Amino acid sequence: MKASHNITILLTAALLFTSCKPKIVDVKPDEPTDPEKHETITLGGGCYWCVEAVFQQLDGVISATSGFMGGHIPNPSSEEVYSQTSGHIEVVQVVFDPNKISTQEILKWFWKAHNPTDSLGQGVDKGSIYMSHIFAHSPKQRELAEASKKEAQTNFDTPIITTIRDAEEFYAAKEEHQDYYFRKKGENPYCPQQITPKLKKLGLEY
């Protein structure tokens, strides 16, 4: 009788543990990239988990990949990046279909998705690796970025500090950092504390 009671308790505990496991949410899969049809822009707006969660939801975006750009160390390790001595910053490389979403529209979302006037970083993420950047992949794209920055300034009382520069070598972050918010929002408290409010404010899925 006692053994049977203990087994019941163990089974109940196992069921409770299983029901408390965070749910893994499916996200829109990346679509095949076609260089002749699609364009690429690389954006730094703080933690790449936050930026990725915004852009991967937009209609016309083919893929949004978290990674690093802008530094002097080839294929940097995480330790080298987060030492803030590599020159790299956290970015999201956005591939999009210009027939569905324009560069100007991508940039409008960029200005809304973070505070481009903060010279220290974004939110709780402070330091040079979280600075606001636009990496343009063509002269035309850089021209559009400069015009968009000028237009966006009318929405801010303090100067926009976003750096606009030509794209450099992109280094994708490890697979565990891709699609991070939608996979980990029930597990890592950073997600509901820092990313969910941003997505709610933007009217996106959270």
C-alpha positions in Angstrom: 0.0 0.0 0.0 2.8 2.3 0.9 4.8 1.5 -2.2 1.7 2.1 -4.4 1.2 5.5 -2.7 4.8 6.5 -3.3 4.5 5.6 -7.0 1.4 7.8 -7.3 3.2 10.7 -5.7 6.1 10.2 -8.2 3.8 10.1 -11.2 2.0 13.2 -10.1 5.3 15.1 -9.6 6.4 14.0 -13.0 3.2 15.2 -14.7 3.5 18.6 -12.9 7.1 19.0 -13.9 6.2 18.2 -17.5 3.3 20.7 -17.6 5.6 23.4 -16.3 8.2 23.1 -19.0 8.4 26.1 -21.3 6.5 25.7 -24.6 8.7 25.9 -27.7 7.0 28.2 -30.1 7.3 27.8 -33.8 8.5 30.8 -35.7 8.2 31.7 -39.4 11.0 29.7 -41.1 13.6 31.4 -43.2 12.8 31.3 -46.8 15.3 30.6 -49.6 17.4 33.6 -50.4 17.6 34.8 -54.0 20.3 37.5 -54.5 18.6 38.6 -57.7 15.3 39.2 -56.0 16.2 40.0 -52.4 18.1 42.7 -50.6 20.2 42.7 -47.4 20.6 45.3 -44.7 22.4 44.8 -41.4 21.1 46.6 -38.3 22.4 47.1 -34.8 19.9 48.3 -32.3 20.9 46.8 -29.0 20.7 43.1 -28.0 20.2 41.1 -31.2 17.5 38.9 -29.6 15.4 42.1 -29.3 16.0 43.2 -32.9 15.5 39.8 -34.4 12.2 39.3 -32.7 10.9 42.4 -34.4 12.1 41.9 -38.0 11.5 38.2 -38.3 7.8 39.0 -37.9 7.5 41.5 -40.8 5.8 40.5 -44.0 8.4 40.6 -46.8 11.3 39.7 -44.5 12.9 36.5 -45.8 15.3 36.0 -42.9 16.6 37.8 -39.8 19.9 36.4 -38.5 21.7 37.4 -35.3 25.4 37.9 -35.4 28.3 40.4 -35.3 29.8 43.0 -37.6 32.1 46.0 -37.6 35.1 44.8 -35.8 38.7 44.0 -36.6 38.9 40.4 -35.5 37.9 37.7 -38.1 35.3 35.1 -37.0 35.3 36.4 -33.4 34.5 34.3 -30.4 31.8 35.4 -28.0 34.5 36.1 -25.4 36.2 38.4 -27.8 33.0 40.3 -28.7 31.8 40.7 -25.1 35.2 41.9 -24.0 34.3 45.0 -26.0 37.8 45.1 -27.5 37.0 43.4 -30.9 35.2 46.4 -32.4 32.3 44.2 -33.3 28.7 45.0 -32.3 25.6 42.8 -32.1 23.6 43.1 -35.3 20.8 41.4 -37.1 21.2 40.8 -40.8 17.9 41.2 -42.5 17.2 39.8 -46.0 14.0 41.1 -47.5 11.9 41.1 -50.7 11.7 44.8 -51.9 8.6 44.0 -53.8 6.8 43.3 -50.4 8.6 45.6 -48.1 10.8 48.6 -49.0 14.2 49.7 -47.6 12.4 52.8 -46.3 9.8 50.7 -44.5 12.5 48.5 -43.0 14.2 51.6 -41.7 11.0 53.0 -40.2 10.7 49.8 -38.1 14.4 50.2 -37.1 13.8 53.7 -35.7 10.7 52.5 -33.8 12.3 49.3 -32.5 15.0 51.0 -30.3 16.1 54.3 -29.0 18.6 55.7 -31.5 19.5 58.6 -29.2 21.0 56.5 -26.4 24.8 56.8 -26.7 25.4 54.1 -24.0 23.5 51.2 -25.5 19.9 50.0 -25.2 17.9 49.5 -22.0 19.8 47.2 -19.6 22.3 46.4 -22.3 25.1 48.9 -22.1 28.4 49.1 -23.9 29.9 49.6 -27.4 28.6 46.2 -28.6 25.0 47.5 -28.3 25.4 50.8 -30.1 22.9 51.9 -32.8 24.3 51.1 -36.4 23.0 50.8 -39.9 25.3 48.8 -42.2 24.4 49.6 -45.8 25.0 47.0 -48.5 25.0 49.4 -51.4 25.5 53.1 -52.1 21.8 53.5 -52.8 20.9 51.9 -49.5 23.3 54.2 -47.6 21.7 57.2 -49.3 18.3 55.9 -48.2 19.6 55.4 -44.7 20.9 58.9 -44.4 17.6 60.4 -45.6 15.7 58.1 -43.3 17.8 59.2 -40.3 17.2 62.9 -41.1 13.4 62.2 -41.3 13.4 60.2 -38.1 15.2 63.0 -36.2 11.9 65.0 -36.3 10.5 62.4 -33.9 13.2 62.8 -31.2 14.1 65.7 -29.0 17.7 64.7 -28.7 20.2 63.9 -31.5 20.2 60.5 -33.1 23.6 59.0 -32.6 23.2 56.1 -35.1 26.3 55.4 -37.1 25.7 54.7 -40.8 28.5 52.8 -42.6 29.2 50.3 -45.4 28.6 46.7 -44.6 31.5 44.5 -43.6 32.0 40.8 -43.1 29.0 39.3 -41.1 29.6 36.6 -38.6 26.4 34.7 -37.6 26.0 34.0 -33.9 25.8 30.4 -32.7 22.6 28.5 -33.5 21.4 28.7 -29.9 21.1 32.4 -30.3 18.9 32.3 -33.4 15.1 32.7 -33.1 15.9 33.2 -29.4 12.8 35.1 -28.2 10.2 32.7 -29.5 12.1 29.7 -28.3 13.2 30.9 -24.9 10.5 33.4 -23.8 9.2 30.9 -21.3 12.6 30.1 -20.0 14.9 33.1 -19.9 13.4 36.0 -17.8 15.2 38.5 -19.9 12.7 37.8 -22.7 9.4 38.8 -20.9 11.2 41.6 -19.0 13.0 43.3 -21.9 11.6 42.0 -25.3 7.9 41.4 -24.7 7.1 45.1 -23.7 8.9 46.2 -27.0 6.8 43.8 -29.1 3.6 44.9 -27.3 4.4 48.5 -28.0 5.0 47.8 -31.7 1.8 45.8 -32.0 3.7 42.6 -32.9 3.2 39.0 -31.7 4.6 38.3 -28.3 
